[in-house]
Amino acid sequence: HKTFEELFQTGIELKKKDQIKKAIVFLRRALTVQTNIECMRALGELYEANSEPRSAADTFRTLAQAYKDNGDDDSALEAHRKVIELNPTEAEAHNEIAKILAARDMTDDAVSEYINYSEKLLTNKQIQKSREICYRILNLKPQNYHAHRLLAKGYLWEGNSESAIAEYKSLAQAML
């Protein structure tokens, strides 16, 4: 049995030689022996280079969580943004980015990410979850017209025209 270090080094050497598929095998094996951020990043990059965006996105999502667990929010943000780049339909990464930004009192940026998250939830017909995010947005920015627009859209999809009209009225107020 090879050690993590042997598997990892072999994977990196194969990566340098552009033997991507072989490098992926070694790095995946290395990660079964030991969780390692550097190895995860290299694996994500290899999946991307091998035109495997779903595997790359999954790897960067795991990497983002590892960074967050280690208290490295800057690297977690970068990894979450990479997930969105690799998978534009990704919803949850927007939520994670928003939480980090909100914790840093970067309210406008957090709201922007929450809006992206809520829109993607609504597109996926996750109306209740989208609504919860809209209320989170309104707690941060009470006059945010995007949140009112998304709430109205969700109510319309549910056939609740009365609540939709109320949200459209709030939307009009927010725009004044």
Backbone torsions as a table, in degrees:
resi	resn	phi	psi	omega
1	HIS	NA	131.6	179.3
2	LYS	-85.2	150.9	178.6
3	THR	-79.3	167.1	175.5
4	PHE	-54.4	-48.6	-176.1
5	GLU	-59.5	-42.0	179.2
6	GLU	-64.5	-45.4	179.4
7	LEU	-63.8	-45.0	-179.2
8	PHE	-62.7	-48.6	-179.1
9	GLN	-62.8	-40.2	177.6
10	THR	-62.4	-43.5	177.9
11	GLY	-60.2	-42.8	-179.7
12	ILE	-67.2	-41.0	177.9
13	GLU	-62.5	-42.6	178.2
14	LEU	-65.0	-36.3	177.2
15	LYS	-61.7	-44.5	179.7
16	LYS	-62.4	-29.2	-179.7
17	LYS	-90.5	8.4	-179.0
18	ASP	61.9	26.5	174.5
19	GLN	-95.4	70.7	-168.6
20	ILE	-60.9	-49.6	-176.7
21	LYS	-61.8	-40.9	177.7
22	LYS	-67.0	-40.8	179.5
23	ALA	-61.4	-40.5	178.3
24	ILE	-59.0	-44.2	-179.7
25	VAL	-58.6	-46.6	-177.9
26	PHE	-68.3	-40.8	-179.4
27	LEU	-69.5	-37.5	176.3
28	ARG	-62.8	-42.1	178.3
29	ARG	-64.2	-41.1	178.9
30	ALA	-59.2	-40.3	-178.4
31	LEU	-71.5	-17.6	174.0
32	THR	-77.1	-21.9	179.1
33	VAL	-85.6	-39.8	-174.9
34	GLN	-156.1	136.9	173.9
35	THR	-76.6	129.4	-176.2
36	ASN	-149.8	124.9	-175.9
37	ILE	-62.4	-44.9	-179.0
38	GLU	-61.1	-39.6	179.5
39	CYS	-68.2	-41.8	178.0
40	MET	-60.5	-45.3	179.8
41	ARG	-60.5	-46.5	-179.6
42	ALA	-61.5	-40.0	179.3
43	LEU	-65.3	-43.7	177.5
44	GLY	-59.6	-42.9	178.3
45	GLU	-63.4	-38.9	178.9
46	LEU	-67.5	-42.5	176.3
47	TYR	-59.0	-42.1	179.1
48	GLU	-63.5	-45.2	179.8
49	ALA	-64.3	-27.1	-179.4
50	ASN	-92.2	14.2	179.6
51	SER	56.3	46.7	175.2
52	GLU	-121.8	70.8	-173.7
53	PRO	-61.8	-33.7	-179.5
54	ARG	-66.8	-46.4	177.9
55	SER	-64.9	-38.8	177.9
56	ALA	-63.0	-46.2	179.9
57	ALA	-61.3	-43.8	178.3
58	ASP	-60.6	-40.7	-179.8
59	THR	-67.4	-43.5	178.6
60	PHE	-68.2	-29.9	175.8
61	ARG	-64.6	-44.8	177.2
62	THR	-64.0	-40.1	178.2
63	LEU	-62.1	-43.6	179.2
64	ALA	-58.5	-43.0	179.1
65	GLN	-64.9	-40.0	178.4
66	ALA	-63.3	-42.8	177.1
67	TYR	-61.3	-45.2	-179.6
68	LYS	-60.7	-44.0	179.1
69	ASP	-61.4	-29.3	178.7
70	ASN	-88.5	2.3	178.9
71	GLY	78.9	15.1	-179.8
72	ASP	-100.1	78.2	-176.0
73	ASP	-67.0	-32.4	178.8
74	ASP	-61.7	-46.1	178.9
75	SER	-69.4	-34.4	176.8
76	ALA	-62.7	-43.4	177.1
77	LEU	-58.5	-47.3	-179.9
78	GLU	-59.1	-44.0	-179.3
79	ALA	-67.5	-40.3	177.3
80	HIS	-63.7	-39.5	177.8
81	ARG	-64.7	-35.0	177.4
82	LYS	-65.8	-39.0	177.1
83	VAL	-58.1	-45.5	-179.5
84	ILE	-66.1	-39.0	177.4
85	GLU	-61.3	-42.6	-178.6
86	LEU	-75.4	-31.2	-177.7
87	ASN	-136.6	86.5	-176.4
88	PRO	-58.8	-19.6	178.8
89	THR	-85.4	-4.4	179.8
90	GLU	-57.1	130.5	178.9
91	ALA	-103.4	-48.2	-169.6
92	GLU	-61.7	-31.9	179.4
93	ALA	-61.4	-35.3	176.9
94	HIS	-61.7	-40.0	178.6
95	ASN	-63.2	-45.2	-179.7
96	GLU	-64.3	-41.2	177.2
97	ILE	-62.4	-45.4	-179.0
98	ALA	-59.5	-42.5	-179.6
99	LYS	-62.5	-42.1	178.8
100	ILE	-64.3	-45.4	-179.1
101	LEU	-65.5	-39.9	178.5
102	ALA	-63.3	-39.2	178.5
103	ALA	-64.7	-24.6	177.9
104	ARG	-91.9	9.3	-177.0
105	ASP	59.6	30.4	174.9
106	MET	-97.5	65.6	-169.2
107	THR	-58.2	-47.4	-177.7
108	ASP	-61.1	-42.8	178.7
109	ASP	-67.1	-39.3	178.1
110	ALA	-63.5	-44.6	179.3
111	VAL	-59.9	-42.7	178.6
112	SER	-58.4	-43.4	178.2
113	GLU	-68.5	-39.7	177.2
114	TYR	-63.1	-36.9	177.4
115	ILE	-63.1	-47.1	177.1
116	ASN	-57.5	-43.6	179.8
117	TYR	-61.5	-49.7	-178.2
118	SER	-61.5	-41.3	178.3
119	GLU	-61.4	-43.0	-179.4
120	LYS	-68.6	-36.6	175.6
121	LEU	-62.2	-44.3	-179.7
122	LEU	-63.5	-42.0	177.1
123	THR	-58.7	-34.6	179.1
124	ASN	-87.9	11.8	178.3
125	LYS	62.5	26.8	175.1
126	GLN	-95.3	69.5	-170.2
127	ILE	-64.4	-46.4	-177.8
128	GLN	-62.4	-44.0	179.9
129	LYS	-65.8	-39.9	176.8
130	SER	-60.1	-42.5	-179.9
131	ARG	-61.7	-42.3	179.1
132	GLU	-60.2	-40.2	178.9
133	ILE	-68.1	-38.1	177.4
134	CYS	-60.6	-40.5	177.8
135	TYR	-66.8	-34.7	175.2
136	ARG	-62.6	-42.7	177.8
137	ILE	-60.2	-46.8	-177.6
138	LEU	-66.7	-26.5	173.3
139	ASN	-67.5	-34.8	179.1
140	LEU	-80.8	-41.8	-177.4
141	LYS	-136.7	89.6	-173.1
142	PRO	-57.0	-26.0	-177.9
143	GLN	-103.3	23.9	-177.4
144	ASN	-72.5	113.1	-175.7
145	TYR	-71.6	-27.5	177.5
146	HIS	-62.3	-40.8	179.7
147	ALA	-63.6	-43.8	178.8
148	HIS	-64.3	-39.1	178.9
149	ARG	-62.7	-45.0	-179.7
150	LEU	-67.4	-37.8	176.5
151	LEU	-62.4	-45.8	-179.7
152	ALA	-60.5	-44.3	-179.9
153	LYS	-59.8	-44.4	178.5
154	GLY	-62.6	-44.0	178.4
155	TYR	-62.7	-39.8	177.8
156	LEU	-61.4	-44.3	179.9
157	TRP	-61.2	-30.3	179.0
158	GLU	-84.3	-6.4	-178.3
159	GLY	81.8	15.7	-179.4
160	ASN	-97.6	79.2	-175.0
161	SER	-68.3	-29.8	-179.8
162	GLU	-63.6	-47.4	178.4
163	SER	-68.3	-35.8	178.4
164	ALA	-61.8	-44.5	179.2
165	ILE	-61.6	-41.8	178.9
166	ALA	-60.6	-41.0	179.1
167	GLU	-69.3	-37.0	177.0
168	TYR	-65.0	-34.7	175.4
169	LYS	-66.0	-40.9	176.4
170	SER	-64.6	-37.7	177.1
171	LEU	-60.9	-46.0	179.0
172	ALA	-61.2	-43.2	178.1
173	GLN	-61.4	-42.0	-177.5
174	ALA	-65.8	-28.3	-177.9
175	MET	-82.7	-13.3	179.7
176	LEU	-76.9	NA	NA
